[in-house]
Amino acid sequence: MQRDKAIERIRVSNKNYDFIIIGGGATGIGIALEAATRGYKTILLEKSDFTKSTSSKSTKLVHGGVRYLAQGDVALVREACIERGRLLRNAPHLVKKQPFVIPTFNWFDELLYTVGLTFYDLLAGKYSLGRSIRISKKKAISNLPTIQIDKITAGVLYHDGQFDDSRLGINAIQSAVENGAIAINYMPVRRILKGSDGVINGVEATDTETGEEFKLYGKAVINSTGVFADDILQMDNSSKQKTIRPSQGIHLVFDKSFLPGNCALMIPKTDDGRVLFAVPWYGKLIVGTTDTPIDTPNLEPIALEDEIEFILNTMSKYLIKNPSRNDVLSIFAGLRPLAAAKKEEKKTKEISRSHKIYVSESHLFTIIGGKWTTFRRMAQDLVDKVEKTKRWTKTTSITKDFRIHGYKTEVEETNPFCFYGTDSDYICQLMKDEQGMDQLLSNRISLYAAQVAWAVREEMARTVEDVLSRRVRCLLLDAREAMLIAPKVAEIMAKELSKNESWQKQQVDDFVNIASKYLLR
């Protein structure tokens, strides 16, 4: 995961690959891991940073999707429940079991949710995370100590998974690289190359740091760019109609005092038709998400005022301690790359989350839809599709039981390095071996200098935002604190990357500009 070495590899190699993957979000990362572990020569190109867009701004849940069950999409829920269980086994340092409580307000809700969630458990089979049960009003209040108790009759306790999305992305890339893949961030694809037969045989890409251009040739080119998939499709065919209908979801982050304890709150019925979650995460409380159709995708989508008010108003109906704008520590928005709706599907919540694979006449393979929970299965299906279309010898997937980089079963959640898994040992050693690496940069978010250095040396972080937003999650947890420590982070990175003071200043300015969008004014 060292960028300079990856660039050198493509300079000196013959630049012929089996898989050229465009897009370094969950989908592209999963494909890179799947292809590399099957023995294919693989390269992944990302125009910004890995998981920069949608894949770092999820609700942090690995789940089957309770509301998809209500919509009758049993196959999708079963697939997601199974993949949830596999992720828990394959990356236990990043994925854990999370208990949820649904407060109920009448006997019909009690019956409906208990029966529905029991079926949810059954779909998971041997991958079930625990039995769903009705709990008394007293028990519900005990698990949700700040819930308004006036109208509650009881509750339903069930289990889903929780994870760190960006950290899983980074560790999965590291796993792919360990299996021979090349992965490079800040390397946008500018043009698709075709042979005399009109079949795609490569891409042109540019290193945005140096301006150096590369022609890379490959047997299969994969478009896994999420909400930006139409941009690549139009490189292939300028008359191609849009296939993506982006939908925006936002999350507000609060102090944990708004919902103490280990249980998460799930509200199954809201005004916009979506489920609303209040989930403990790294000592904070994440509340979301909304469902707002968006016309034009953006790398840094901005929360709309209506979305903010919707979450605040909805939470005030359920919590004793009503959250206000002043209580918001951070706000982040992400876009879902939904397949374009049919005419009769007027709301984005009605559009299936199942992934879809398209193959153009020129053999551009495009995958859209899906979600983090099923990223491994999506990758398996895509590689299988390439093999079938290209008439290659069929290979066998090994990722069902593949241990992700950092795999560690015994994780102490109070340890500030817990999400590194086995890499935490190396970071601790770095703090001992090198002067200044044990410096604590922030008490509020437990960030040490060694983590910044590690992000640069081993995780391909190139900017202050890469570090504070995705290698560690400071920006999402506490935007103001992230802005305060940005200058020190820039200073450490400058030493690691041999950059000057001008670079440091520009980095801080750029980060503050982005971070300000994570604050409510």
ZARO-628131 format. One record per residue (C-alpha): residue number from 0; residue in one letter; z, x, y. Coordinates in nm, 2 decimals. Layout:
BEGIN
[pt NUM a [Z X Y]]
...
***
This chain:
BEGIN
[pt 0 m [0.00 0.00 0.00]]
[pt 1 q [-0.09 0.28 0.24]]
[pt 2 r [-0.38 0.19 0.47]]
[pt 3 d [-0.51 0.54 0.54]]
[pt 4 k [-0.54 0.61 0.17]]
[pt 5 a [-0.71 0.27 0.11]]
[pt 6 i [-0.97 0.35 0.39]]
[pt 7 e [-1.03 0.69 0.24]]
[pt 8 r [-1.09 0.54 -0.10]]
[pt 9 i [-1.37 0.32 0.03]]
[pt 10 r [-1.52 0.61 0.22]]
[pt 11 v [-1.55 0.83 -0.08]]
[pt 12 s [-1.62 0.58 -0.35]]
[pt 13 n [-1.96 0.44 -0.44]]
[pt 14 k [-1.85 0.11 -0.27]]
[pt 15 n [-1.95 -0.11 -0.57]]
[pt 16 y [-1.70 -0.36 -0.68]]
[pt 17 d [-1.67 -0.65 -0.92]]
[pt 18 f [-1.48 -0.86 -0.68]]
[pt 19 i [-1.49 -0.85 -0.30]]
[pt 20 i [-1.23 -1.09 -0.17]]
[pt 21 i [-1.24 -1.21 0.19]]
[pt 22 g [-0.90 -1.33 0.31]]
[pt 23 g [-0.55 -1.20 0.25]]
[pt 24 g [-0.34 -1.52 0.24]]
[pt 25 a [-0.18 -1.66 -0.07]]
[pt 26 t [-0.51 -1.76 -0.23]]
[pt 27 g [-0.69 -1.42 -0.18]]
[pt 28 i [-0.38 -1.23 -0.28]]
[pt 29 g [-0.35 -1.43 -0.60]]
[pt 30 i [-0.72 -1.37 -0.68]]
[pt 31 a [-0.68 -0.99 -0.62]]
[pt 32 l [-0.39 -0.98 -0.86]]
[pt 33 e [-0.57 -1.19 -1.12]]
[pt 34 a [-0.89 -0.99 -1.11]]
[pt 35 a [-0.72 -0.65 -1.10]]
[pt 36 t [-0.50 -0.73 -1.40]]
[pt 37 r [-0.81 -0.84 -1.59]]
[pt 38 g [-0.95 -0.49 -1.53]]
[pt 39 y [-1.20 -0.58 -1.26]]
[pt 40 k [-1.28 -0.34 -0.97]]
[pt 41 t [-1.13 -0.53 -0.68]]
[pt 42 i [-1.11 -0.51 -0.31]]
[pt 43 l [-0.94 -0.75 -0.07]]
[pt 44 l [-1.03 -0.76 0.31]]
[pt 45 e [-0.81 -0.93 0.56]]
[pt 46 k [-0.92 -0.97 0.93]]
[pt 47 s [-0.56 -0.96 1.06]]
[pt 48 d [-0.24 -0.91 0.86]]
[pt 49 f [-0.17 -1.03 0.51]]
[pt 50 t [-0.03 -1.39 0.51]]
[pt 51 k [-0.07 -1.39 0.90]]
[pt 52 s [-0.17 -1.75 0.92]]
[pt 53 t [-0.08 -2.05 0.69]]
[pt 54 s [0.07 -1.84 0.41]]
[pt 55 s [0.37 -1.71 0.62]]
[pt 56 k [0.46 -2.05 0.77]]
[pt 57 s [0.53 -2.28 0.48]]
[pt 58 t [0.85 -2.48 0.43]]
[pt 59 k [0.96 -2.20 0.19]]
[pt 60 l [0.96 -2.43 -0.11]]
[pt 61 v [0.81 -2.37 -0.45]]
[pt 62 h [0.78 -2.73 -0.56]]
[pt 63 g [0.59 -2.98 -0.77]]
[pt 64 g [0.55 -3.22 -0.48]]
[pt 65 v [0.76 -3.53 -0.51]]
[pt 66 r [0.55 -3.74 -0.28]]
[pt 67 y [0.23 -3.65 -0.48]]
[pt 68 l [0.39 -3.82 -0.77]]
[pt 69 a [0.44 -4.13 -0.56]]
[pt 70 q [0.06 -4.11 -0.48]]
[pt 71 g [-0.01 -4.10 -0.86]]
[pt 72 d [-0.14 -3.74 -0.87]]
[pt 73 v [0.05 -3.67 -1.19]]
[pt 74 a [-0.18 -3.38 -1.30]]
[pt 75 l [-0.12 -3.19 -0.97]]
[pt 76 v [0.25 -3.24 -1.00]]
[pt 77 r [0.27 -3.12 -1.36]]
[pt 78 e [0.06 -2.82 -1.28]]
[pt 79 a [0.28 -2.73 -0.98]]
[pt 80 c [0.61 -2.79 -1.17]]
[pt 81 i [0.49 -2.55 -1.45]]
[pt 82 e [0.38 -2.29 -1.19]]
[pt 83 r [0.71 -2.33 -1.01]]
[pt 84 g [0.89 -2.23 -1.33]]
[pt 85 r [0.66 -1.93 -1.39]]
[pt 86 l [0.72 -1.80 -1.04]]
[pt 87 l [1.10 -1.83 -1.09]]
[pt 88 r [1.06 -1.62 -1.40]]
[pt 89 n [0.81 -1.37 -1.26]]
[pt 90 a [0.97 -1.30 -0.92]]
[pt 91 p [1.34 -1.39 -0.94]]
[pt 92 h [1.42 -1.16 -0.65]]
[pt 93 l [1.22 -1.39 -0.42]]
[pt 94 v [1.23 -1.73 -0.59]]
[pt 95 k [1.55 -1.93 -0.67]]
[pt 96 k [1.66 -2.27 -0.78]]
[pt 97 q [1.75 -2.49 -0.48]]
[pt 98 p [1.95 -2.82 -0.52]]
[pt 99 f [1.84 -3.11 -0.30]]
[pt 100 v [2.01 -3.44 -0.22]]
[pt 101 i [1.83 -3.76 -0.12]]
[pt 102 p [2.07 -4.00 0.05]]
[pt 103 t [2.02 -4.36 -0.06]]
[pt 104 f [2.08 -4.68 0.14]]
[pt 105 n [2.06 -4.95 -0.11]]
[pt 106 w [2.06 -5.01 -0.49]]
[pt 107 f [1.68 -5.02 -0.50]]
[pt 108 d [1.65 -4.67 -0.35]]
[pt 109 e [1.90 -4.54 -0.60]]
[pt 110 l [1.70 -4.68 -0.89]]
[pt 111 l [1.36 -4.58 -0.75]]
[pt 112 y [1.45 -4.21 -0.68]]
[pt 113 t [1.66 -4.16 -0.99]]
[pt 114 v [1.38 -4.29 -1.22]]
[pt 115 g [1.10 -4.11 -1.02]]
[pt 116 l [1.28 -3.78 -1.02]]
[pt 117 t [1.37 -3.81 -1.39]]
[pt 118 f [1.00 -3.83 -1.45]]
[pt 119 y [0.95 -3.54 -1.22]]
[pt 120 d [1.18 -3.33 -1.44]]
[pt 121 l [1.00 -3.44 -1.76]]
[pt 122 l [0.67 -3.33 -1.62]]
[pt 123 a [0.80 -2.97 -1.59]]
[pt 124 g [0.89 -2.97 -1.96]]
[pt 125 k [1.05 -2.64 -2.06]]
[pt 126 y [1.01 -2.52 -1.70]]
[pt 127 s [1.25 -2.79 -1.57]]
[pt 128 l [1.51 -2.65 -1.32]]
[pt 129 g [1.77 -2.91 -1.40]]
[pt 130 r [1.83 -3.28 -1.46]]
[pt 131 s [1.80 -3.52 -1.17]]
[pt 132 i [2.10 -3.76 -1.14]]
[pt 133 r [2.24 -4.03 -0.93]]
[pt 134 i [2.56 -3.92 -0.75]]
[pt 135 s [2.83 -4.12 -0.58]]
[pt 136 k [2.86 -4.17 -0.21]]
[pt 137 k [3.16 -3.94 -0.21]]
[pt 138 k [2.97 -3.67 -0.39]]
[pt 139 a [2.66 -3.71 -0.17]]
[pt 140 i [2.88 -3.66 0.14]]
[pt 141 s [3.05 -3.36 -0.02]]
[pt 142 n [2.71 -3.20 -0.07]]
[pt 143 l [2.58 -3.30 0.27]]
[pt 144 p [2.90 -3.27 0.48]]
[pt 145 t [2.73 -3.34 0.82]]
[pt 146 i [2.54 -3.65 0.70]]
[pt 147 q [2.59 -3.98 0.88]]
[pt 148 i [2.79 -4.19 0.63]]
[pt 149 d [2.77 -4.54 0.78]]
[pt 150 k [2.48 -4.68 0.57]]
[pt 151 i [2.48 -4.44 0.27]]
[pt 152 t [2.54 -4.61 -0.07]]
[pt 153 a [2.50 -4.30 -0.29]]
[pt 154 g [2.26 -4.01 -0.34]]
[pt 155 v [2.02 -3.85 -0.59]]
[pt 156 l [2.06 -3.49 -0.68]]
[pt 157 y [1.75 -3.29 -0.80]]
[pt 158 h [1.63 -2.93 -0.81]]
[pt 159 d [1.32 -2.75 -0.68]]
[pt 160 g [1.24 -2.39 -0.60]]
[pt 161 q [1.28 -2.19 -0.28]]
[pt 162 f [1.12 -1.86 -0.19]]
[pt 163 d [1.01 -1.62 0.08]]
[pt 164 d [0.64 -1.67 0.13]]
[pt 165 s [0.54 -1.35 0.31]]
[pt 166 r [0.75 -1.13 0.09]]
[pt 167 l [0.59 -1.28 -0.22]]
[pt 168 g [0.25 -1.21 -0.07]]
[pt 169 i [0.34 -0.84 0.00]]
[pt 170 n [0.49 -0.79 -0.34]]
[pt 171 a [0.19 -0.95 -0.51]]
[pt 172 i [-0.05 -0.73 -0.32]]
[pt 173 q [0.16 -0.43 -0.43]]
[pt 174 s [0.12 -0.55 -0.79]]
[pt 175 a [-0.25 -0.57 -0.74]]
[pt 176 v [-0.27 -0.22 -0.59]]
[pt 177 e [-0.07 -0.09 -0.88]]
[pt 178 n [-0.33 -0.23 -1.11]]
[pt 179 g [-0.62 -0.05 -0.93]]
[pt 180 a [-0.71 -0.30 -0.65]]
[pt 181 i [-0.77 -0.20 -0.29]]
[pt 182 a [-0.63 -0.41 -0.01]]
[pt 183 i [-0.69 -0.35 0.36]]
[pt 184 n [-0.56 -0.55 0.66]]
[pt 185 y [-0.73 -0.56 1.00]]
[pt 186 m [-1.07 -0.53 0.83]]
[pt 187 p [-1.27 -0.84 0.92]]
[pt 188 v [-1.59 -0.92 0.75]]
[pt 189 r [-1.87 -0.94 1.00]]
[pt 190 r [-2.17 -1.02 0.78]]
[pt 191 i [-2.26 -1.12 0.43]]
[pt 192 l [-2.53 -0.91 0.25]]
[pt 193 k [-2.79 -1.05 0.02]]
[pt 194 g [-3.05 -0.89 -0.22]]
[pt 195 s [-3.42 -0.97 -0.22]]
[pt 196 d [-3.35 -1.25 -0.46]]
[pt 197 g [-3.13 -1.42 -0.20]]
[pt 198 v [-2.81 -1.37 -0.40]]
[pt 199 i [-2.51 -1.23 -0.22]]
[pt 200 n [-2.44 -0.87 -0.31]]
[pt 201 g [-2.19 -0.74 -0.05]]
[pt 202 v [-2.04 -0.76 0.29]]
[pt 203 e [-2.03 -0.56 0.62]]
[pt 204 a [-1.67 -0.51 0.75]]
[pt 205 t [-1.52 -0.33 1.05]]
[pt 206 d [-1.20 -0.14 1.08]]
[pt 207 t [-1.05 -0.29 1.40]]
[pt 208 e [-0.83 0.01 1.45]]
[pt 209 t [-1.11 0.26 1.47]]
[pt 210 g [-1.43 0.06 1.50]]
[pt 211 e [-1.56 0.22 1.18]]
[pt 212 e [-1.81 0.00 0.99]]
[pt 213 f [-1.85 -0.02 0.62]]
[pt 214 k [-2.10 -0.17 0.38]]
[pt 215 l [-1.94 -0.27 0.06]]
[pt 216 y [-2.14 -0.40 -0.24]]
[pt 217 g [-2.00 -0.63 -0.51]]
[pt 218 k [-2.10 -0.85 -0.80]]
[pt 219 a [-1.89 -1.15 -0.68]]
[pt 220 v [-1.79 -1.22 -0.32]]
[pt 221 i [-1.50 -1.46 -0.28]]
[pt 222 n [-1.43 -1.67 0.03]]
[pt 223 s [-1.06 -1.74 0.02]]
[pt 224 t [-1.00 -1.76 0.40]]
[pt 225 g [-0.81 -2.10 0.40]]
[pt 226 v [-0.85 -2.29 0.73]]
[pt 227 f [-1.12 -2.04 0.83]]
[pt 228 a [-1.34 -2.09 0.52]]
[pt 229 d [-1.61 -2.26 0.72]]
[pt 230 d [-1.67 -1.95 0.92]]
[pt 231 i [-1.76 -1.75 0.61]]
[pt 232 l [-1.96 -2.04 0.47]]
[pt 233 q [-2.17 -2.04 0.78]]
[pt 234 m [-2.23 -1.67 0.75]]
[pt 235 d [-2.39 -1.76 0.42]]
[pt 236 n [-2.57 -2.07 0.55]]
[pt 237 s [-2.57 -2.15 0.92]]
[pt 238 s [-2.64 -2.52 0.85]]
[pt 239 k [-2.35 -2.56 0.62]]
[pt 240 q [-2.14 -2.87 0.70]]
[pt 241 k [-1.76 -2.83 0.74]]
[pt 242 t [-1.55 -2.84 0.43]]
[pt 243 i [-1.21 -2.80 0.59]]
[pt 244 r [-0.99 -3.06 0.75]]
[pt 245 p [-0.70 -2.86 0.90]]
[pt 246 s [-0.36 -3.03 0.92]]
[pt 247 q [-0.07 -2.88 1.12]]
[pt 248 g [0.29 -2.88 1.01]]
[pt 249 i [0.57 -2.74 1.22]]
[pt 250 h [0.92 -2.63 1.14]]
[pt 251 l [1.23 -2.60 1.36]]
[pt 252 v [1.50 -2.34 1.28]]
[pt 253 f [1.87 -2.42 1.35]]
[pt 254 d [2.21 -2.26 1.29]]
[pt 255 k [2.34 -2.34 0.94]]
[pt 256 s [2.63 -2.53 1.10]]
[pt 257 f [2.40 -2.83 1.13]]
[pt 258 l [2.41 -2.87 0.75]]
[pt 259 p [2.67 -2.64 0.58]]
[pt 260 g [2.68 -2.58 0.21]]
[pt 261 n [2.41 -2.49 -0.05]]
[pt 262 c [2.23 -2.83 -0.08]]
[pt 263 a [1.91 -2.91 0.10]]
[pt 264 l [1.84 -3.26 0.25]]
[pt 265 m [1.53 -3.45 0.16]]
[pt 266 i [1.42 -3.75 0.35]]
[pt 267 p [1.14 -3.93 0.15]]
[pt 268 k [1.04 -4.18 0.41]]
[pt 269 t [0.96 -4.09 0.77]]
[pt 270 d [0.76 -4.25 1.05]]
[pt 271 d [0.45 -4.03 0.99]]
[pt 272 g [0.45 -4.08 0.62]]
[pt 273 r [0.55 -3.73 0.53]]
[pt 274 v [0.86 -3.61 0.35]]
[pt 275 l [1.11 -3.43 0.58]]
[pt 276 f [1.32 -3.14 0.45]]
[pt 277 a [1.62 -2.96 0.59]]
[pt 278 v [1.66 -2.65 0.38]]
[pt 279 p [1.90 -2.35 0.40]]
[pt 280 w [1.72 -2.02 0.42]]
[pt 281 y [1.86 -1.68 0.50]]
[pt 282 g [2.17 -1.82 0.65]]
[pt 283 k [1.97 -2.06 0.88]]
[pt 284 l [1.84 -2.42 0.84]]
[pt 285 i [1.47 -2.49 0.84]]
[pt 286 v [1.37 -2.84 0.92]]
[pt 287 g [1.02 -2.97 0.87]]
[pt 288 t [0.74 -3.06 0.84]]
[pt 289 t [0.50 -3.27 1.03]]
[pt 290 d [0.14 -3.38 0.95]]
[pt 291 t [-0.10 -3.36 1.25]]
[pt 292 p [-0.48 -3.34 1.21]]
[pt 293 i [-0.62 -3.04 1.41]]
[pt 294 d [-0.98 -3.00 1.51]]
[pt 295 t [-1.00 -2.62 1.55]]
[pt 296 p [-0.79 -2.37 1.34]]
[pt 297 n [-0.60 -2.09 1.52]]
[pt 298 l [-0.42 -1.78 1.39]]
[pt 299 e [-0.12 -1.88 1.60]]
[pt 300 p [-0.11 -2.26 1.62]]
[pt 301 i [0.13 -2.40 1.87]]
[pt 302 a [0.37 -2.69 1.80]]
[pt 303 l [0.29 -3.01 1.99]]
[pt 304 e [0.55 -3.19 2.19]]
[pt 305 d [0.51 -3.50 1.98]]
[pt 306 e [0.58 -3.30 1.66]]
[pt 307 i [0.90 -3.14 1.81]]
[pt 308 e [1.03 -3.48 1.92]]
[pt 309 f [0.95 -3.63 1.59]]
[pt 310 i [1.17 -3.38 1.40]]
[pt 311 l [1.45 -3.39 1.65]]
[pt 312 n [1.46 -3.77 1.65]]
[pt 313 t [1.44 -3.80 1.27]]
[pt 314 m [1.72 -3.55 1.22]]
[pt 315 s [1.94 -3.73 1.47]]
[pt 316 k [1.92 -4.04 1.25]]
[pt 317 y [2.08 -3.86 0.96]]
[pt 318 l [2.31 -3.59 1.10]]
[pt 319 i [2.64 -3.63 1.27]]
[pt 320 k [2.57 -3.32 1.48]]
[pt 321 n [2.25 -3.42 1.66]]
[pt 322 p [2.02 -3.13 1.71]]
[pt 323 s [1.88 -3.07 2.06]]
[pt 324 r [1.61 -2.85 2.20]]
[pt 325 n [1.87 -2.60 2.31]]
[pt 326 d [1.98 -2.56 1.95]]
[pt 327 v [1.64 -2.45 1.82]]
[pt 328 l [1.65 -2.07 1.73]]
[pt 329 s [1.28 -2.06 1.65]]
[pt 330 i [0.98 -2.29 1.60]]
[pt 331 f [0.68 -2.21 1.39]]
[pt 332 a [0.36 -2.39 1.31]]
[pt 333 g [0.12 -2.35 1.02]]
[pt 334 l [-0.21 -2.51 0.92]]
[pt 335 r [-0.29 -2.65 0.58]]
[pt 336 p [-0.64 -2.59 0.46]]
[pt 337 l [-0.71 -2.93 0.32]]
[pt 338 a [-1.05 -3.02 0.17]]
[pt 339 a [-1.24 -3.25 0.41]]
[pt 340 a [-1.14 -3.61 0.36]]
[pt 341 k [-1.36 -3.88 0.24]]
[pt 342 k [-1.44 -4.16 0.49]]
[pt 343 e [-1.18 -4.39 0.34]]
[pt 344 e [-0.91 -4.12 0.37]]
[pt 345 k [-0.80 -4.16 0.73]]
[pt 346 k [-0.47 -3.97 0.71]]
[pt 347 t [-0.42 -3.61 0.60]]
[pt 348 k [-0.13 -3.71 0.38]]
[pt 349 e [-0.38 -3.90 0.17]]
[pt 350 i [-0.60 -3.60 0.10]]
[pt 351 s [-0.54 -3.43 -0.23]]
[pt 352 r [-0.37 -3.09 -0.23]]
[pt 353 s [-0.56 -2.99 -0.54]]
[pt 354 h [-0.77 -2.68 -0.50]]
[pt 355 k [-1.15 -2.70 -0.51]]
[pt 356 i [-1.40 -2.43 -0.59]]
[pt 357 y [-1.76 -2.43 -0.46]]
[pt 358 v [-2.04 -2.20 -0.55]]
[pt 359 s [-2.33 -2.18 -0.31]]
[pt 360 e [-2.70 -2.13 -0.41]]
[pt 361 s [-2.65 -1.76 -0.31]]
[pt 362 h [-2.34 -1.73 -0.52]]
[pt 363 l [-2.07 -1.73 -0.25]]
[pt 364 f [-1.76 -1.85 -0.43]]
[pt 365 t [-1.53 -2.05 -0.20]]
[pt 366 i [-1.19 -2.18 -0.29]]
[pt 367 i [-1.01 -2.43 -0.06]]
[pt 368 g [-0.70 -2.65 -0.08]]
[pt 369 g [-0.41 -2.58 -0.30]]
[pt 370 k [-0.07 -2.44 -0.20]]
[pt 371 w [0.16 -2.14 -0.25]]
[pt 372 t [0.33 -2.29 -0.56]]
[pt 373 t [0.00 -2.29 -0.76]]
[pt 374 f [-0.15 -1.97 -0.61]]
[pt 375 r [-0.15 -1.80 -0.96]]
[pt 376 r [-0.33 -2.09 -1.13]]
[pt 377 m [-0.58 -2.12 -0.85]]
[pt 378 a [-0.67 -1.75 -0.90]]
[pt 379 q [-0.70 -1.79 -1.27]]
[pt 380 d [-0.94 -2.08 -1.22]]
[pt 381 l [-1.15 -1.89 -0.97]]
[pt 382 v [-1.19 -1.58 -1.19]]
[pt 383 d [-1.28 -1.80 -1.48]]
[pt 384 k [-1.54 -1.97 -1.27]]
[pt 385 v [-1.69 -1.64 -1.16]]
[pt 386 e [-1.71 -1.52 -1.52]]
[pt 387 k [-1.88 -1.85 -1.63]]
[pt 388 t [-2.12 -1.86 -1.34]]
[pt 389 k [-2.22 -1.49 -1.36]]
[pt 390 r [-2.23 -1.51 -1.75]]
[pt 391 w [-1.98 -1.23 -1.78]]
[pt 392 t [-1.78 -1.16 -2.09]]
[pt 393 k [-1.48 -1.38 -2.08]]
[pt 394 t [-1.15 -1.20 -2.02]]
[pt 395 t [-0.79 -1.33 -2.07]]
[pt 396 s [-0.55 -1.39 -1.79]]
[pt 397 i [-0.21 -1.21 -1.82]]
[pt 398 t [-0.05 -1.34 -1.50]]
[pt 399 k [0.14 -1.63 -1.66]]
[pt 400 d [0.41 -1.38 -1.76]]
[pt 401 f [0.34 -1.10 -1.52]]
[pt 402 r [0.64 -0.95 -1.34]]
[pt 403 i [0.57 -0.92 -0.97]]
[pt 404 h [0.65 -0.59 -0.79]]
[pt 405 g [1.02 -0.57 -0.71]]
[pt 406 y [1.12 -0.79 -1.01]]
[pt 407 k [1.50 -0.80 -1.04]]
[pt 408 t [1.70 -1.06 -1.21]]
[pt 409 e [2.05 -1.00 -1.07]]
[pt 410 v [2.02 -1.06 -0.69]]
[pt 411 e [2.32 -1.08 -0.45]]
[pt 412 e [2.21 -1.32 -0.18]]
[pt 413 t [2.47 -1.17 0.06]]
[pt 414 n [2.30 -0.83 0.03]]
[pt 415 p [2.07 -0.79 0.34]]
[pt 416 f [1.82 -0.61 0.12]]
[pt 417 c [1.82 -0.87 -0.16]]
[pt 418 f [1.46 -0.98 -0.10]]
[pt 419 y [1.32 -0.63 -0.18]]
[pt 420 g [1.43 -0.65 -0.54]]
[pt 421 t [1.41 -0.31 -0.70]]
[pt 422 d [1.27 -0.16 -0.38]]
[pt 423 s [1.61 -0.20 -0.22]]
[pt 424 d [1.73 0.11 -0.40]]
[pt 425 y [1.46 0.32 -0.23]]
[pt 426 i [1.55 0.18 0.11]]
[pt 427 c [1.92 0.26 0.06]]
[pt 428 q [1.82 0.61 -0.05]]
[pt 429 l [1.61 0.64 0.27]]
[pt 430 m [1.91 0.55 0.48]]
[pt 431 k [2.10 0.84 0.31]]
[pt 432 d [1.83 1.10 0.32]]
[pt 433 e [1.68 1.07 0.67]]
[pt 434 q [1.87 1.09 1.00]]
[pt 435 g [1.88 0.77 1.20]]
[pt 436 m [1.75 0.54 0.92]]
[pt 437 d [2.10 0.39 0.88]]
[pt 438 q [2.09 0.26 1.23]]
[pt 439 l [2.16 -0.12 1.25]]
[pt 440 l [1.91 -0.27 1.50]]
[pt 441 s [2.05 -0.62 1.49]]
[pt 442 n [2.38 -0.76 1.37]]
[pt 443 r [2.25 -1.12 1.40]]
[pt 444 i [1.97 -1.06 1.15]]
[pt 445 s [2.09 -0.75 0.97]]
[pt 446 l [1.79 -0.53 1.03]]
[pt 447 y [1.81 -0.15 0.98]]
[pt 448 a [1.58 0.13 1.09]]
[pt 449 a [1.50 0.21 0.73]]
[pt 450 q [1.34 -0.13 0.68]]
[pt 451 v [1.10 -0.07 0.97]]
[pt 452 a [1.00 0.27 0.83]]
[pt 453 w [0.96 0.12 0.48]]
[pt 454 a [0.74 -0.15 0.61]]
[pt 455 v [0.51 0.11 0.77]]
[pt 456 r [0.51 0.36 0.49]]
[pt 457 e [0.49 0.13 0.19]]
[pt 458 e [0.39 -0.22 0.30]]
[pt 459 m [0.10 -0.15 0.54]]
[pt 460 a [0.27 -0.29 0.85]]
[pt 461 r [0.06 -0.19 1.16]]
[pt 462 t [0.22 -0.38 1.45]]
[pt 463 v [0.56 -0.49 1.56]]
[pt 464 e [0.47 -0.84 1.48]]
[pt 465 d [0.38 -0.74 1.12]]
[pt 466 v [0.73 -0.61 1.08]]
[pt 467 l [0.93 -0.87 1.26]]
[pt 468 s [0.74 -1.17 1.15]]
[pt 469 r [0.63 -1.10 0.79]]
[pt 470 r [0.78 -0.78 0.64]]
[pt 471 v [1.12 -0.91 0.75]]
[pt 472 r [1.15 -1.26 0.89]]
[pt 473 c [1.33 -1.21 1.22]]
[pt 474 l [1.08 -1.39 1.43]]
[pt 475 l [1.10 -1.71 1.23]]
[pt 476 l [1.48 -1.69 1.20]]
[pt 477 d [1.57 -1.61 1.56]]
[pt 478 a [1.29 -1.56 1.81]]
[pt 479 r [1.51 -1.44 2.10]]
[pt 480 e [1.68 -1.18 1.89]]
[pt 481 a [1.35 -1.06 1.76]]
[pt 482 m [1.23 -1.01 2.12]]
[pt 483 l [1.54 -0.81 2.21]]
[pt 484 i [1.50 -0.56 1.93]]
[pt 485 a [1.11 -0.53 1.96]]
[pt 486 p [1.13 -0.21 2.18]]
[pt 487 k [1.34 -0.03 1.92]]
[pt 488 v [1.11 -0.14 1.64]]
[pt 489 a [0.81 -0.02 1.84]]
[pt 490 e [0.98 0.32 1.89]]
[pt 491 i [1.04 0.37 1.52]]
[pt 492 m [0.69 0.26 1.43]]
[pt 493 a [0.54 0.49 1.69]]
[pt 494 k [0.71 0.79 1.51]]
[pt 495 e [0.58 0.67 1.18]]
[pt 496 l [0.23 0.62 1.30]]
[pt 497 s [0.21 0.91 1.55]]
[pt 498 k [0.16 0.68 1.84]]
[pt 499 n [0.24 0.74 2.21]]
[pt 500 e [0.46 0.56 2.46]]
[pt 501 s [0.16 0.36 2.59]]
[pt 502 w [0.11 0.22 2.24]]
[pt 503 q [0.48 0.13 2.22]]
[pt 504 k [0.46 -0.06 2.55]]
[pt 505 q [0.15 -0.25 2.45]]
[pt 506 q [0.30 -0.34 2.12]]
[pt 507 v [0.61 -0.48 2.28]]
[pt 508 d [0.41 -0.67 2.54]]
[pt 509 d [0.19 -0.82 2.26]]
[pt 510 f [0.49 -0.91 2.05]]
[pt 511 v [0.67 -1.08 2.34]]
[pt 512 n [0.36 -1.28 2.42]]
[pt 513 i [0.35 -1.41 2.06]]
[pt 514 a [0.72 -1.45 2.02]]
[pt 515 s [0.75 -1.66 2.34]]
[pt 516 k [0.55 -1.93 2.15]]
[pt 517 y [0.83 -1.95 1.90]]
[pt 518 l [1.07 -2.06 2.17]]
[pt 519 l [1.13 -2.41 2.31]]
[pt 520 r [1.13 -2.41 2.68]]
***
